């Protein structure tokens, strides 16, 4: 896992727990099983209703990829492969690239270069692959939306948990021994809902969106590299174009 993500989660949750202790509270008082069941089961139930099954699977897959340690060396490898193909095409021929395509590390790069080798018009090639990139981005953003939807539902479910807790309290006013437990469930449910939304769910949604954006930029970079080869641009100029995308990915 990327260290900044882990550090952020620990800092956020740890800061809240530490603040509770400083104010004289007990960490154990925040552990309420009933509140957890209400908030988390309710939230994920709402997410399941609101999302397609494919989006649910994709959301988990993208989250794991988004929090993984960045692998900029893979992007660098793609750039070097594009530049190698560029040099070969200028020295030999574009058609001569065909035997090299299957050995490339990136499937999208293979597809783009096959289009270049087949002699497809540059405008048609750009339109086809830009459409493909756009559709894939929209699909992946559906996975990101699962996290942001969960972040929107959780606080509201927390309020429902709070209301249920207060209903329980009001129904047992004659039994003072149950008042404290009922009020605890009420307020802890709100903490679970608001806390999970703002410390985990919404940040994960934002991180997945950024990851999707980065993946899209890499594919746009590959497309520009393939078109540069088709236009016969020099490796130096091609590299300058590719590096401009890398700067955006790092941002």
Secondary structure, 3 states (H helix, E strand, C coil): CCHHHHHHHHHHHHHHHHHHHHCCCCHHHHCCHHHHHHHHHHHHHHHHHHCCHHHHHHHHHHHHHHHCCCCHHHHHHHHHHHHHHHHHHHHCCCHHHHHHHCCCCCHHHHHHHHHHHCCCCHHHHHHHHHHHHHHHHHHHHHHHHHHHHHHHHHHHHHHHHHHHHHHHHHCCCCCHHHHHHHHHHHHHHHHHHHHHHHHHHHHHHHHHHHHHHHHHHHHHHHHHHHHHHHHCCCHHHHHHHHHHHHHHHHC
